Amino acid sequence: MRTPSKSRSHSQERMLDDLVRSLGKSDFSRVRATLKGLPPPAKIYGSQPDATAWKEREYIFDLETDISVKGAHCSVKWRDFGIYARDHDARFCVVVPETSALIARFRLGLMEIDAEVLTI
């Protein structure tokens, strides 16, 4: 099993833990996450989602903090996850703190990526 990424911040680790718990309480199955003790999600076109799960379809989750949501790395990951979701009838979700929801929606809109923005 994979251990948490050394580059992930404590707040991202806490957000991911909260997301995984929420998925378990919401009837999702086949939960995979980049957390110790869980199998990691498969890479999608070379990009690593933070979590994936199933509930009638596949869900792909990318977590970003107030700082990381503004980074250039999001563009590559979000494009990869958005294309995959479109082509595989999956759902792509960007998970951010409430303070970054508008930024995430704005960036996704500029990139014309169909994704749900969830706050945690």
C-alpha positions in Angstrom: 0.0 0.0 0.0 1.1 3.5 -0.7 1.9 5.9 2.0 0.8 9.5 1.9 2.7 11.8 -0.5 5.5 13.7 1.1 4.5 16.8 -1.0 0.9 16.8 0.3 0.3 19.4 3.0 -1.3 18.6 6.3 -4.5 20.4 5.3 -4.7 18.4 2.1 -4.2 15.2 4.1 -7.0 16.2 6.4 -9.3 17.1 3.5 -8.7 13.8 1.9 -9.4 11.9 5.1 -12.7 13.9 5.5 -13.6 13.1 1.9 -13.0 9.4 2.2 -15.1 9.3 5.4 -17.9 11.2 3.7 -17.8 8.8 0.7 -18.1 5.8 3.1 -21.2 7.4 4.7 -22.8 8.2 1.3 -23.0 4.6 -0.1 -20.0 4.9 -2.4 -18.2 1.7 -3.0 -14.7 0.8 -4.4 -13.2 3.8 -2.7 -9.5 4.3 -3.6 -7.4 7.1 -2.2 -3.8 8.2 -1.8 -4.1 7.6 1.9 -2.2 5.0 4.0 -4.3 1.9 4.3 -6.2 2.3 1.1 -5.4 1.2 -2.4 -4.3 4.2 -4.6 -6.5 5.2 -7.6 -5.2 4.3 -11.0 -3.5 7.1 -12.9 -5.6 8.7 -15.6 -3.6 9.7 -18.7 -0.6 10.1 -16.4 -2.3 12.2 -13.7 -2.9 10.8 -10.2 -6.4 11.5 -8.8 -6.5 12.0 -5.0 -9.5 9.6 -4.8 -11.9 7.6 -6.9 -15.1 5.8 -6.0 -18.3 4.3 -7.5 -21.9 5.2 -7.0 -23.8 4.2 -10.2 -20.8 5.5 -12.1 -17.2 6.3 -11.4 -16.3 9.5 -9.6 -12.9 11.1 -9.8 -11.8 13.5 -7.0 -9.0 16.1 -7.1 -8.3 18.0 -3.9 -6.8 21.4 -3.9 -6.1 23.9 -1.1 -6.6 27.7 -1.3 -3.0 28.0 -2.6 -2.8 24.9 -4.9 -6.0 25.7 -6.7 -4.2 28.6 -8.3 -1.3 26.5 -9.5 -0.5 25.7 -13.1 -0.4 21.9 -12.3 -4.2 22.0 -12.0 -4.6 22.7 -15.7 -3.0 19.5 -16.7 -4.7 17.3 -14.2 -8.1 18.8 -14.7 -7.8 18.5 -18.5 -6.9 14.8 -18.1 -9.7 14.1 -15.6 -12.3 16.0 -17.5 -11.5 14.2 -20.8 -11.6 10.8 -19.1 -14.9 11.7 -17.3 -16.5 12.8 -20.6 -15.3 9.7 -22.5 -16.2 7.2 -19.8 -19.5 8.6 -18.4 -17.7 9.3 -15.2 -18.1 12.3 -12.9 -15.1 14.6 -12.1 -15.2 16.5 -8.9 -12.8 19.2 -7.6 -12.8 19.4 -3.9 -11.6 22.7 -2.3 -12.1 24.8 0.8 -15.2 27.0 0.7 -12.9 30.0 0.2 -11.7 28.7 -3.1 -14.9 27.5 -4.7 -15.3 30.5 -6.9 -11.7 30.3 -8.1 -12.1 26.6 -9.0 -15.4 27.2 -10.9 -13.8 30.2 -12.7 -10.7 28.2 -13.8 -12.8 25.1 -14.8 -15.1 27.4 -16.8 -12.2 29.0 -18.7 -10.9 25.6 -19.5 -14.4 24.4 -20.5 -14.2 21.4 -18.2 -17.4 19.9 -16.9 -16.7 19.2 -13.2 -18.6 19.6 -10.0 -16.9 21.8 -7.3 -17.4 20.4 -3.8 -16.4 22.2 -0.7 -15.0 20.5 2.4 
